[in-house]
Amino acid sequence: MADPRDFSDFEFRTITCAAIDDGDRAAMHALFDAAYRDANHAYLEKSLTRIRYAAFATEAGRPAGFALADMRVLDLPRLPATTVVLAGMCCIDAAYRRRGLFAQLERLAAMAAGPAPV
């Protein structure tokens, strides 16, 4: 049996949410509809204005999943200037679940974000 964490068949791409084009947006909405019974598209659109990075995975051109993430430096109680990872929405097509794609996409988006400048 193949390693479920083998991502060699996938193409990954990480971009700022501000750079998401109509094709990316359509793929995100389709994956969102497939992953959630009552997908709230207004929530997805709002998330794209609040979170800075999106990571996408495709296999042979077919969208497999996306994830949103950000990093910020926040003053927490008794922990000033703490780097915090904000994991946003993540949708994985049913055909690609249980392969570690969720964690991989969130990691890629968070790492691209790095801490936001203060």
C-alpha distances in whole Angstrom, upper triangle without the diagonal:
4,7,9,12,11,14,15,15,18,22,23,27,29,33,36,36,40,38,36,37,37,34,32,34,34,30,30,32,30,27,29,30,27,26,29,32,35,34,37,37,40,38,36,39,40,37,37,41,40,37,37,33,31,27,25,22,22,19,21,24,23,24,21,23,25,27,30,31,35,36,40,42,44,46,45,48,48,46,47,45,42,39,37,34,34,31,32,30,26,25,21,21,19,17,15,16,14,12,15,17,20,21,20,23,25,25,26,29,30,30,32,34,36,39,41,44,47
4,6,9,8,11,11,12,14,18,20,23,26,29,32,33,36,35,33,34,35,31,29,32,31,27,28,30,28,25,27,29,26,25,28,31,34,32,35,35,38,36,33,36,38,35,34,38,37,34,34,30,27,24,22,19,18,16,18,21,20,21,18,20,23,24,28,29,32,33,37,39,41,44,43,45,46,43,45,43,39,36,34,31,31,28,29,28,24,23,19,19,18,15,13,14,12,10,13,15,18,18,17,20,22,22,23,26,27,27,28,31,32,35,38,41,44
4,5,5,9,11,12,14,17,18,22,24,27,30,31,34,33,31,33,34,31,28,31,30,27,27,29,27,24,26,28,25,24,27,30,33,31,34,34,37,34,32,34,36,33,32,36,35,31,31,28,25,22,21,18,18,16,19,21,21,21,17,19,21,22,25,26,29,30,34,36,38,41,39,42,43,40,41,39,36,33,31,28,28,25,26,25,22,21,18,19,18,16,13,13,11,8,10,12,15,15,14,17,20,19,20,23,24,24,26,28,29,32,35,38,41
4,6,8,11,11,12,16,16,20,22,25,28,28,32,31,29,30,31,28,26,27,27,24,23,26,24,21,23,25,22,20,23,26,29,27,30,30,33,31,28,31,32,29,29,33,32,28,29,25,23,19,18,15,16,14,18,20,18,18,14,15,18,19,22,23,26,28,31,34,35,38,37,40,41,38,39,37,34,31,29,25,26,22,23,22,18,18,14,15,14,13,10,10,7,5,7,9,12,12,12,15,17,17,18,20,22,22,24,26,27,30,33,36,39
4,6,9,11,11,14,14,17,19,23,25,26,30,28,27,29,30,27,24,26,27,23,23,25,24,21,23,25,22,21,24,27,29,28,30,30,32,30,27,30,31,28,27,31,30,26,26,23,20,17,16,14,15,14,17,19,18,18,14,15,16,17,20,21,23,25,28,31,33,35,35,37,38,35,36,34,31,28,26,22,23,20,21,21,17,17,14,16,16,14,11,11,9,6,6,8,11,10,9,12,14,14,14,18,19,19,20,23,24,27,30,33,35
4,6,8,9,12,13,17,19,22,25,27,30,28,27,28,29,26,24,26,27,23,23,26,25,21,24,26,23,22,26,29,31,29,32,31,34,32,29,31,32,29,29,32,31,28,27,23,21,17,16,13,14,12,15,17,17,17,14,15,17,18,21,22,25,26,30,33,35,38,37,40,41,38,39,36,33,30,28,25,25,22,23,23,19,19,16,17,17,15,12,13,12,8,9,9,13,13,11,13,16,15,15,19,20,20,21,24,25,28,31,34,37
4,6,5,8,9,13,15,19,22,23,26,25,23,25,26,23,20,23,24,20,20,23,22,19,22,24,22,21,24,27,30,27,29,29,31,29,26,28,30,26,26,29,28,25,24,20,18,14,13,10,10,9,12,14,14,14,11,13,14,16,19,20,23,24,28,31,33,36,36,39,40,37,37,35,32,28,27,23,24,21,21,21,17,17,14,15,16,14,11,12,12,9,9,8,12,12,9,11,14,14,13,16,18,17,18,21,23,26,28,31,35
4,6,8,10,14,17,20,24,25,28,26,24,25,27,24,22,25,25,21,22,25,24,21,24,26,24,23,27,30,32,30,32,31,34,32,29,30,32,29,28,31,31,27,26,22,20,16,14,11,11,9,11,14,15,15,13,15,17,19,22,23,25,27,31,33,36,39,39,42,43,40,40,37,34,31,30,26,27,24,25,24,20,20,17,17,19,16,13,16,16,12,13,12,15,15,12,14,17,17,15,18,21,20,20,23,25,28,30,33,37
4,7,10,13,17,20,24,24,27,25,23,24,25,21,20,23,22,19,20,23,21,19,22,24,22,21,25,28,30,28,30,29,32,31,27,29,31,28,27,31,31,27,26,23,20,16,13,10,9,6,8,11,11,12,11,13,16,18,21,23,26,28,32,35,37,41,41,44,45,41,42,39,36,33,31,27,27,24,25,23,20,18,15,15,16,13,11,14,15,12,13,12,15,16,14,14,18,18,16,19,22,21,21,25,26,30,32,35,38
4,6,10,13,16,20,21,23,21,19,20,21,18,16,19,19,16,17,20,19,16,19,22,19,19,23,26,28,25,27,26,29,27,24,25,28,25,23,27,27,24,23,19,16,12,10,6,6,5,8,9,10,10,8,10,12,15,18,20,22,25,28,32,34,38,38,41,42,39,39,36,33,30,28,24,24,21,21,20,16,15,13,13,15,13,10,13,15,11,12,10,13,14,11,11,15,15,13,16,19,18,18,21,23,27,28,31,35
4,7,10,13,17,18,21,18,17,18,19,16,14,17,18,15,16,19,18,16,19,22,20,20,24,27,28,26,27,25,28,27,23,24,26,24,22,25,25,22,20,17,14,10,8,6,5,6,8,8,10,10,10,11,12,14,17,18,21,23,27,30,33,36,37,40,41,38,38,35,32,29,27,24,23,21,21,20,17,16,14,15,17,16,13,16,18,15,14,12,14,15,12,11,15,15,12,14,17,17,16,19,21,25,26,29,32
4,7,10,14,15,18,16,15,16,18,16,13,16,17,14,14,18,18,16,18,21,20,20,23,26,27,24,25,24,26,24,20,22,23,21,19,22,22,19,17,13,11,7,6,5,7,9,11,11,12,10,10,10,9,11,13,15,17,20,23,26,29,33,33,37,38,34,34,31,29,25,24,20,20,18,17,17,14,14,13,15,18,17,14,16,17,15,14,10,12,13,10,8,12,12,9,10,14,13,12,15,18,21,22,25,29
4,7,10,12,14,12,11,13,16,14,11,14,16,13,13,17,18,16,18,21,21,20,23,27,27,24,24,22,24,23,19,19,21,19,16,19,20,16,14,11,8,6,5,7,9,12,14,12,13,11,12,11,9,11,12,13,15,18,21,25,27,31,32,36,37,33,33,30,28,24,23,19,19,17,17,16,14,15,15,16,20,19,17,19,20,18,16,13,14,15,12,9,12,12,9,9,13,12,10,13,16,19,20,23,26
4,7,9,12,10,10,13,16,15,11,14,16,14,13,17,18,17,18,21,21,21,23,26,26,23,23,21,22,21,17,18,19,16,14,16,16,13,11,7,6,4,6,9,12,15,17,15,16,14,14,12,9,9,10,10,12,14,18,21,24,27,28,32,33,30,29,26,24,20,19,16,16,14,14,14,13,15,15,18,21,21,19,20,21,19,17,14,14,14,11,9,10,10,7,6,10,10,7,10,13,16,16,19,22
4,6,8,7,7,10,14,13,10,12,15,14,13,17,19,17,18,22,22,22,24,27,27,23,22,20,21,19,16,16,17,15,12,13,14,11,9,6,6,7,8,12,14,18,19,17,18,15,16,14,11,11,10,11,12,14,17,20,23,27,28,32,34,30,29,26,24,21,20,17,16,15,14,15,15,16,18,20,23,24,21,22,24,22,20,17,17,17,15,12,13,13,10,8,11,11,8,9,13,15,15,17,21
4,5,5,7,11,14,15,12,12,16,16,14,17,19,19,19,22,23,22,24,27,26,22,21,19,19,18,15,14,14,12,9,10,11,9,6,4,6,9,11,15,17,21,23,20,21,18,19,16,13,12,9,10,10,13,15,18,21,24,26,30,31,28,27,24,22,19,18,16,14,14,13,15,15,17,19,22,25,26,24,24,26,25,23,19,18,19,17,14,14,14,12,9,11,12,9,8,12,14,13,15,18
4,5,5,9,12,13,10,10,14,14,12,14,17,16,16,19,21,20,21,24,23,19,18,15,15,14,11,10,11,9,6,7,9,7,5,5,6,9,11,15,17,21,23,20,20,17,18,15,12,11,8,10,10,14,16,19,21,25,26,30,32,29,28,25,23,20,19,16,14,14,12,12,14,15,18,20,24,25,23,24,26,25,23,19,18,19,18,14,14,16,14,10,12,14,12,11,14,16,14,17,19
4,6,9,12,14,11,11,15,16,14,16,19,19,19,22,24,23,24,27,25,21,20,17,16,16,13,11,12,11,8,8,10,9,7,8,9,13,14,18,20,24,25,22,22,20,21,18,15,14,12,13,13,16,17,20,22,26,28,31,33,31,29,26,25,22,21,19,17,17,15,16,17,19,21,23,27,28,26,27,30,28,26,23,22,22,21,18,18,19,17,14,16,17,14,13,16,17,15,17,19
4,6,10,11,9,10,14,14,14,16,18,19,19,22,23,23,25,27,26,23,21,18,18,18,15,13,15,14,10,11,14,12,10,9,9,12,13,16,18,21,22,19,20,18,19,17,14,15,13,15,15,18,20,23,25,29,31,34,36,33,32,28,27,24,23,21,19,19,17,17,18,19,21,22,26,27,25,27,29,28,26,22,21,22,21,17,18,19,16,14,16,17,14,14,17,19,17,19,22
4,7,8,6,6,10,11,10,12,15,15,15,18,20,20,21,24,23,19,18,15,16,16,13,11,13,12,9,11,14,12,11,10,8,10,11,14,15,19,20,17,17,14,17,15,12,13,12,14,15,19,21,24,26,30,31,35,37,34,33,30,29,25,24,21,19,18,16,15,15,16,18,19,23,24,22,24,27,25,24,20,19,21,20,16,17,19,16,13,16,18,15,15,19,21,19,22,24
4,6,5,6,9,10,11,12,14,15,16,18,20,21,22,25,24,20,20,16,17,18,14,13,16,15,12,14,17,16,14,13,12,13,13,15,16,19,20,16,17,15,17,16,14,15,15,18,19,22,25,28,30,34,35,39,41,38,37,34,32,29,27,25,23,21,19,18,18,18,19,20,24,24,23,25,28,27,26,22,22,24,22,19,20,22,19,17,20,21,18,19,22,24,23,25,28
4,6,5,6,9,10,10,12,14,15,16,18,20,21,23,22,18,18,14,16,17,14,12,16,16,13,15,18,18,17,16,14,15,14,16,16,19,20,16,16,14,17,16,15,17,17,20,22,25,27,31,33,36,37,41,43,40,39,36,35,32,30,27,25,23,20,19,19,18,19,19,23,24,23,25,28,28,27,23,23,25,24,20,22,24,22,19,23,24,21,22,26,27,26,28,31
4,5,5,6,9,10,11,12,14,15,17,18,20,22,22,19,19,16,18,19,15,14,18,17,15,17,20,19,18,16,14,14,12,14,13,16,16,12,12,11,14,14,13,16,17,20,22,26,28,32,34,37,38,42,44,41,40,37,36,32,30,27,25,23,20,18,17,16,17,17,20,21,20,23,26,25,25,21,21,24,22,19,21,23,20,19,22,24,21,22,26,28,27,29,32
4,5,5,6,9,10,11,12,14,15,16,18,21,20,17,17,14,16,16,13,12,16,15,12,15,17,16,15,13,10,10,9,11,11,15,16,12,12,9,12,11,10,12,13,16,18,22,25,28,30,34,35,38,40,37,37,34,32,29,27,23,21,19,17,15,14,13,14,15,19,19,18,20,23,22,22,18,18,20,18,15,17,19,17,15,19,20,18,19,22,24,24,26,29
4,5,5,6,9,10,10,12,14,15,16,19,18,14,14,11,13,13,10,9,13,12,10,13,15,15,15,13,11,12,11,14,14,18,19,15,14,11,14,12,11,12,13,16,18,22,24,28,29,33,34,37,40,37,36,34,32,29,26,23,21,19,16,14,14,13,15,15,19,20,20,21,24,24,23,19,18,21,20,16,18,20,18,16,19,21,19,19,23,25,24,27,29
4,5,5,6,9,10,11,12,14,15,17,17,14,14,11,14,15,12,11,15,15,13,16,19,18,18,17,14,15,13,14,14,17,18,14,13,10,13,12,12,14,15,19,22,25,28,32,33,36,37,40,43,40,40,37,35,32,29,26,23,21,18,16,15,13,15,14,17,19,19,20,24,24,24,20,19,22,22,18,20,23,21,19,22,24,22,23,27,28,27,30,33
4,5,5,6,8,10,11,12,14,17,17,14,15,12,15,16,12,13,17,16,14,17,19,18,18,16,12,12,10,11,10,13,14,11,9,7,9,9,9,12,14,18,21,24,27,31,32,36,36,39,42,39,39,36,34,31,28,25,22,20,17,14,13,11,11,11,14,15,15,17,20,20,20,16,16,19,18,15,17,20,18,17,20,22,21,22,25,27,27,30,33
4,5,5,6,9,10,10,12,15,15,11,12,10,13,12,9,10,13,12,11,14,16,15,15,13,10,11,9,11,12,15,17,14,12,9,10,8,7,9,11,14,17,21,24,28,29,32,33,36,38,36,35,33,31,28,25,21,19,16,13,10,10,8,10,10,14,16,15,16,19,19,19,15,14,17,17,13,15,18,17,15,18,20,19,19,23,25,24,27,30
4,5,5,6,9,10,10,13,12,9,10,7,10,11,8,9,13,12,12,15,17,16,18,16,13,14,13,14,15,18,19,16,14,11,12,11,10,12,13,17,20,24,26,30,31,34,34,37,40,37,37,35,33,30,27,24,21,18,15,12,12,10,12,12,15,17,17,18,21,22,21,18,17,20,20,17,18,21,20,18,21,24,22,22,26,27,27,30,32
4,5,5,6,9,10,12,12,10,12,10,14,14,12,13,17,16,15,19,20,19,21,19,15,16,13,14,14,16,17,15,12,9,11,10,11,14,15,19,22,26,29,33,34,37,37,40,42,40,40,38,35,32,29,26,23,20,17,14,13,10,11,9,12,14,15,16,20,20,20,17,17,20,20,17,19,22,21,20,23,25,24,24,28,30,30,33,35
4,5,5,6,9,11,12,10,12,11,15,14,11,14,17,15,15,19,20,18,19,17,14,13,11,11,12,14,16,14,11,8,8,7,8,11,13,17,20,24,27,30,32,35,34,37,40,37,38,35,33,30,27,23,21,17,15,11,9,6,7,6,9,11,12,12,16,17,17,14,13,17,17,14,16,19,18,17,20,23,22,22,26,28,28,31,34
4,5,5,6,9,9,6,8,8,12,11,8,11,14,13,13,17,17,16,18,17,14,14,13,14,15,17,20,18,15,11,11,9,9,11,12,16,19,23,25,29,30,33,32,35,38,35,36,34,31,29,25,22,19,16,13,9,8,6,8,9,11,14,14,14,17,18,18,15,14,17,18,15,16,19,19,17,20,23,22,22,25,27,27,30,32
4,6,6,7,7,5,9,9,12,12,11,13,16,16,16,20,21,20,22,20,17,18,16,17,17,19,21,19,16,13,13,12,13,14,16,20,23,27,29,33,33,36,35,38,41,39,39,37,35,32,29,26,23,20,16,13,12,9,11,10,11,14,15,15,19,20,21,18,17,20,21,18,19,23,23,21,24,26,26,26,29,31,30,34,36
4,6,8,10,8,12,12,16,16,14,17,19,18,19,22,23,22,23,21,18,18,16,15,15,17,19,17,14,12,11,11,12,14,17,20,24,27,30,34,34,37,36,39,42,40,40,38,36,33,30,26,23,20,17,14,12,8,9,7,8,11,12,12,16,17,18,16,15,19,20,17,19,22,22,21,24,26,26,27,30,32,32,35,37
4,7,9,8,11,12,16,14,13,16,18,16,18,21,21,20,22,20,17,17,15,15,16,18,20,19,15,13,11,10,11,12,15,18,22,25,28,31,31,34,33,36,38,36,37,36,33,30,27,23,20,17,15,11,9,6,7,7,7,11,12,11,14,16,16,14,12,16,17,15,16,20,20,19,21,24,24,25,28,29,30,33,35
4,6,5,9,11,14,12,12,15,17,16,17,21,21,20,22,21,19,19,18,18,19,21,24,22,19,16,15,13,14,14,16,19,22,25,28,31,31,34,33,35,38,36,37,35,33,30,27,24,21,18,15,11,11,9,10,11,11,15,15,14,17,19,19,17,15,18,20,18,18,22,23,21,23,26,26,26,29,30,30,34,35
4,6,9,12,15,14,14,17,19,18,20,23,23,23,26,25,22,23,21,22,22,24,26,25,21,19,18,17,17,18,20,23,26,29,31,34,34,37,35,37,40,39,40,39,36,34,30,27,24,21,18,15,15,12,14,13,13,17,18,17,19,22,22,21,19,22,24,22,22,26,26,25,27,30,30,29,32,33,33,37,38
4,6,9,12,11,12,15,16,16,18,21,21,22,24,24,22,23,22,23,24,26,28,26,23,20,20,18,18,18,19,22,25,28,30,33,33,35,34,36,39,38,39,37,35,33,29,27,23,21,18,14,15,13,16,16,16,20,21,19,22,24,24,22,20,23,25,23,22,26,27,25,26,30,30,29,32,33,32,36,37
4,6,9,9,9,11,13,13,15,18,18,18,21,20,18,19,19,20,21,24,26,24,21,17,17,15,15,15,16,19,22,25,27,30,30,33,32,35,38,36,36,35,33,30,27,24,21,18,15,11,12,11,14,14,15,19,19,18,21,23,23,20,18,21,23,20,20,23,24,22,23,27,26,26,29,30,29,32,34
4,5,5,7,9,10,11,13,15,16,17,20,20,18,20,20,22,23,26,28,26,23,20,20,17,16,16,16,18,21,24,25,29,28,31,30,33,36,34,35,33,31,29,26,23,20,18,14,12,13,13,16,17,19,22,22,21,24,26,25,22,20,22,24,21,20,24,24,22,23,27,26,25,28,28,27,31,32
4,5,5,6,9,10,11,13,14,15,18,18,16,18,18,20,21,24,26,24,21,18,19,16,15,15,14,18,20,23,25,28,28,31,31,34,37,35,35,33,31,29,26,23,20,18,14,12,13,13,16,17,19,22,22,22,25,26,25,22,20,23,24,20,20,24,23,20,22,26,24,23,27,27,26,29,31
4,5,5,6,9,10,11,13,14,17,18,17,20,20,23,24,27,29,26,24,21,22,19,17,16,15,18,19,23,24,27,27,29,29,32,35,34,33,32,30,28,25,23,19,18,14,13,15,16,19,20,23,26,25,25,28,29,27,25,22,24,25,22,21,25,24,21,23,26,25,23,26,26,25,28,29
4,5,5,6,9,10,10,12,15,16,15,18,19,21,23,27,29,26,24,20,21,17,15,14,13,15,16,20,21,24,24,26,26,29,32,30,30,29,27,25,22,20,16,15,11,10,13,13,17,19,21,24,24,23,25,26,25,22,19,21,23,20,18,22,22,19,20,23,22,21,24,24,22,26,26
4,5,5,6,9,10,10,13,13,12,14,15,18,20,23,25,23,21,17,17,14,12,11,10,13,15,18,20,24,24,27,27,30,33,31,30,29,27,24,21,19,15,13,10,8,10,11,15,16,19,22,21,20,23,24,22,19,17,19,20,17,16,19,19,16,18,21,20,18,22,22,21,24,26
4,5,5,7,9,10,12,13,12,15,16,19,21,25,27,24,22,19,19,17,14,13,12,14,16,19,20,24,24,27,28,31,34,32,31,29,27,25,22,20,17,16,12,11,13,14,18,19,22,25,24,24,26,27,25,22,20,22,22,19,18,21,20,17,19,22,20,19,22,22,21,24,25
4,5,5,7,9,12,13,13,17,18,22,24,27,30,27,25,21,22,19,16,14,12,13,14,17,18,21,21,24,24,27,31,29,28,26,25,23,20,18,15,15,11,11,14,16,19,22,24,27,26,25,28,28,26,24,21,22,23,20,18,21,21,17,18,21,20,18,21,21,19,22,23
4,5,5,6,9,10,10,14,15,19,21,25,27,25,23,20,20,16,13,11,8,10,11,14,15,19,19,22,22,26,28,26,26,24,22,20,17,15,11,11,8,8,11,13,17,19,22,25,23,23,25,25,23,20,17,19,19,16,14,17,17,14,15,18,17,15,18,18,17,20,21
4,6,6,7,8,8,12,14,17,20,23,26,23,22,18,19,15,12,11,8,10,11,14,16,19,20,24,24,28,30,28,27,25,23,21,18,16,13,12,9,10,12,14,17,19,23,25,23,23,26,25,23,20,18,19,19,16,15,17,16,13,14,17,15,14,17,18,16,19,21
4,6,7,10,11,15,17,21,23,27,29,26,25,22,23,19,16,14,11,12,11,14,15,18,19,22,23,27,29,27,26,23,23,20,18,17,14,14,12,13,15,17,21,23,26,29,27,27,29,29,26,24,21,22,22,19,17,20,19,15,16,18,17,14,17,17,15,17,18
4,7,10,11,15,18,21,24,28,30,28,27,23,23,20,16,13,10,10,9,11,12,15,15,19,19,23,26,23,22,20,19,17,15,13,10,11,9,11,15,17,21,24,26,29,27,26,28,28,25,23,20,20,21,18,16,18,17,14,14,17,15,13,15,15,12,15,16
4,6,8,12,15,18,21,25,27,25,24,21,20,17,13,10,7,6,6,9,10,14,15,19,19,23,25,23,22,19,18,15,13,11,8,9,7,10,12,15,18,21,24,26,24,24,25,25,22,19,17,17,17,14,12,14,14,10,10,13,12,9,12,12,11,14,16
4,7,11,14,17,20,24,26,24,24,20,21,17,13,11,8,7,6,8,10,14,16,19,21,25,27,23,22,19,18,15,14,12,10,11,10,12,14,17,19,22,26,27,25,25,26,25,22,20,18,18,17,14,12,14,12,9,9,11,9,7,10,11,9,12,15
4,7,10,14,17,20,23,21,21,17,17,14,10,8,6,6,6,9,12,16,18,22,23,27,28,25,24,21,20,16,14,12,10,10,9,11,12,14,17,20,23,24,21,22,23,22,19,16,15,15,14,11,10,11,9,5,7,9,7,6,10,12,11,14,17
4,7,10,13,17,19,17,17,13,14,10,7,6,4,7,9,12,15,19,21,25,25,29,31,28,27,24,22,19,17,14,12,10,9,9,9,11,13,16,19,21,18,19,20,19,17,14,12,13,12,8,8,10,8,5,9,11,9,9,13,15,15,18,21
4,7,10,14,17,15,15,11,11,8,5,5,7,8,11,14,17,21,23,27,27,31,33,29,29,26,24,20,18,15,14,12,11,11,9,11,12,14,18,18,15,16,18,16,14,11,10,11,9,6,7,9,6,5,9,10,9,11,14,17,17,20,23
4,7,10,13,11,11,8,8,6,4,7,9,12,15,18,21,25,27,31,31,34,36,33,33,30,27,24,22,18,17,14,13,12,10,10,10,12,15,15,13,14,17,15,14,10,10,12,10,7,10,11,9,9,13,14,12,14,17,20,21,24,27
4,7,10,9,9,6,5,5,6,9,12,15,18,21,24,28,30,33,33,37,38,35,35,32,30,26,24,20,19,17,16,14,11,10,9,10,13,13,10,12,15,12,12,8,10,12,9,7,11,12,10,11,15,15,15,17,20,23,24,27,30
4,6,5,5,4,5,7,9,12,15,18,21,24,28,31,33,37,37,40,42,39,39,36,34,30,28,24,23,20,19,17,14,12,10,10,13,12,10,13,16,14,14,11,13,15,13,11,15,16,14,15,18,19,18,21,23,27,27,31,34
4,5,5,7,6,10,12,16,19,21,25,27,31,34,37,40,40,43,45,42,42,39,36,33,31,27,26,23,22,20,17,15,12,11,13,11,10,13,15,13,14,12,15,17,14,14,17,18,17,18,21,22,21,24,26,30,31,34,37
4,6,9,10,13,15,19,22,24,27,30,34,37,40,43,43,47,48,45,45,42,40,36,34,30,30,27,25,23,20,18,15,14,16,13,13,17,19,17,18,16,18,21,18,17,21,22,20,21,25,25,23,26,29,32,33,36,40
4,6,9,12,14,17,20,23,26,29,32,36,38,42,42,45,47,44,44,41,38,35,33,29,28,25,24,22,19,17,15,13,16,14,14,17,20,18,19,16,18,21,18,17,20,21,19,20,23,24,22,25,28,31,31,34,38
4,6,9,12,16,19,22,25,28,32,35,37,41,41,44,46,43,43,40,38,34,32,28,27,24,22,19,17,14,12,10,13,11,11,14,17,16,17,14,16,19,17,16,19,21,19,19,23,24,23,25,28,31,32,35,38
4,6,8,12,15,18,22,25,28,32,34,37,37,41,43,40,40,37,34,31,29,25,23,20,18,16,13,10,9,8,11,10,10,13,16,15,16,12,13,16,15,13,16,18,16,16,20,21,20,22,25,28,28,32,34
4,7,11,14,17,21,24,27,31,33,36,36,39,41,38,38,36,33,29,27,23,22,18,17,14,11,8,6,5,8,8,6,9,12,11,12,9,10,13,12,10,14,16,15,15,18,20,19,21,24,27,28,31,34
4,7,11,14,17,20,24,27,29,32,32,35,37,34,35,32,30,26,23,20,18,15,13,11,7,5,4,6,9,10,8,9,12,12,11,8,8,11,10,8,10,13,12,12,15,17,17,18,21,24,25,28,31
4,7,10,14,17,20,24,26,29,29,32,34,31,32,29,26,23,21,17,15,12,10,8,6,6,7,9,13,14,12,12,15,14,13,9,8,11,10,7,8,11,10,9,12,15,14,15,18,21,21,25,27
4,7,10,14,17,20,22,25,25,29,31,28,28,25,23,19,17,13,11,8,7,6,4,7,9,12,15,16,14,14,15,15,13,10,7,9,9,6,5,9,9,7,9,12,12,12,15,17,18,22,24
4,7,11,14,17,19,22,23,26,28,25,25,23,20,17,14,11,9,6,5,5,6,9,12,15,18,20,18,17,19,18,16,13,11,11,12,8,7,10,9,6,8,11,11,10,13,15,15,19,21
4,7,10,14,15,19,19,23,25,22,21,19,17,13,11,7,6,5,5,8,9,12,15,18,21,23,20,19,20,20,16,14,12,11,12,9,6,8,9,5,5,9,9,7,10,11,12,16,18
4,7,10,12,16,17,21,22,19,18,16,14,10,8,6,5,7,8,11,13,16,19,22,25,27,24,23,24,23,20,18,15,14,14,12,9,10,10,7,5,8,8,5,7,8,8,12,14
4,7,9,13,14,18,19,16,15,12,10,7,6,4,6,9,11,14,16,19,22,25,28,29,26,25,26,25,21,20,17,16,16,14,11,11,12,9,6,8,9,6,6,5,6,10,11
4,6,10,12,15,17,14,12,9,8,6,5,7,8,11,13,17,19,22,25,29,31,33,30,29,29,28,25,23,21,19,20,18,15,15,16,13,10,12,12,9,8,5,5,8,9
4,7,9,13,14,11,9,5,5,4,6,9,11,14,16,20,22,26,28,32,34,36,33,32,32,31,27,26,24,22,22,21,18,17,18,16,13,14,15,12,10,6,7,8,7
4,6,10,11,9,7,5,5,6,7,10,11,15,17,21,23,27,30,33,35,37,35,33,33,33,29,28,25,23,25,23,20,20,21,19,16,17,18,15,13,10,10,11,9
4,7,8,6,4,5,6,9,10,13,14,18,20,24,26,30,33,36,38,41,38,36,36,36,32,31,28,26,28,27,23,23,25,22,19,20,22,18,17,13,13,14,11
4,6,5,6,7,7,10,10,13,14,17,20,23,26,29,32,36,37,40,37,35,34,34,31,31,27,25,27,27,23,23,25,23,19,21,23,20,18,15,16,17,15
4,5,7,10,10,13,13,17,18,21,23,26,29,32,35,39,40,42,40,37,37,37,33,33,30,28,30,30,26,26,28,26,23,25,27,24,22,19,20,20,18
4,6,10,10,13,14,18,20,23,25,29,31,35,37,41,42,44,41,39,38,38,35,35,32,29,31,31,28,27,29,28,24,25,28,25,22,19,21,21,19
4,7,6,10,11,15,17,20,23,26,28,32,34,38,40,42,39,36,36,35,32,32,29,26,28,28,24,24,26,24,21,22,24,21,19,16,17,18,16
4,6,9,11,15,17,21,23,27,29,33,35,39,41,43,40,38,37,37,33,33,30,28,29,28,25,24,26,24,21,21,23,20,18,14,15,15,13
4,7,9,13,15,19,21,25,27,31,33,37,39,41,37,36,35,35,31,31,28,26,26,26,22,21,23,21,18,18,20,17,14,11,12,12,10
4,6,10,12,16,19,22,24,28,30,34,36,37,34,33,32,31,28,27,25,22,23,23,19,18,20,19,15,16,18,15,13,10,12,13,12
4,7,10,13,16,19,21,25,27,31,33,34,31,30,29,28,25,24,22,19,20,19,16,15,17,15,11,12,14,11,9,7,9,11,11
4,6,10,12,16,18,22,24,28,30,31,28,27,26,26,22,22,19,17,18,17,14,13,15,13,10,12,14,11,10,8,10,13,13
4,6,9,13,14,18,20,24,26,28,25,23,23,22,19,18,15,13,14,14,10,10,12,10,7,9,11,9,9,8,11,14,15
4,6,10,12,16,18,22,24,26,23,22,22,22,19,18,14,13,15,13,9,11,13,10,8,11,12,10,11,11,11,15,16
4,7,8,12,15,18,20,22,20,18,19,19,15,14,11,10,12,10,7,9,11,9,7,11,12,11,13,13,14,18,19
4,6,10,13,17,19,21,19,18,19,19,16,15,11,12,13,11,8,11,12,9,10,13,14,12,15,15,16,19,21
4,7,10,13,16,18,17,15,17,18,15,13,10,12,13,11,9,13,13,11,12,16,16,15,18,19,19,23,24
4,7,10,13,15,13,12,14,14,12,10,7,9,11,8,7,11,12,10,12,15,16,16,18,20,21,24,26
4,7,9,12,10,10,12,13,12,10,8,11,12,10,10,14,14,13,15,18,18,19,22,24,24,28,30
4,6,8,7,6,10,10,10,7,7,11,11,10,11,14,15,15,17,19,19,21,23,26,27,30,33
4,5,6,7,11,11,12,10,10,14,14,13,15,18,18,18,21,23,23,24,27,29,30,34,36
4,5,5,9,11,13,11,12,15,16,15,17,20,20,21,23,25,26,27,29,32,33,36,39
4,6,9,10,12,11,13,16,16,16,18,21,21,22,24,26,26,28,30,33,34,38,40
4,7,6,9,7,9,12,12,12,15,17,17,18,21,22,23,25,27,30,31,35,37
4,5,7,7,8,11,12,12,14,16,17,18,20,22,23,25,27,29,31,34,37
4,6,8,9,10,12,13,15,16,18,19,21,22,24,25,27,29,31,35,37
4,6,8,9,9,11,14,14,15,18,19,20,22,24,25,28,30,34,36
4,6,6,6,9,10,11,12,15,16,17,19,20,22,24,27,30,33
4,6,5,6,9,10,10,12,14,15,16,18,20,23,25,28,31
4,6,5,6,9,10,11,12,14,16,17,19,21,23,27,29
4,6,5,6,9,10,10,12,14,15,17,19,21,25,27
4,6,5,6,9,10,11,12,14,16,19,21,24,27
4,5,5,6,9,10,11,12,15,18,19,23,25
4,5,5,6,8,10,11,13,15,17,20,23
4,6,5,6,8,10,11,14,16,19,22
4,6,5,6,9,10,14,16,19,22
4,6,5,6,9,12,13,17,19
4,5,5,7,9,11,14,17
4,5,5,9,11,14,17
4,6,9,11,13,17
4,6,7,10,13
4,6,9,12
4,6,9
4,6
4
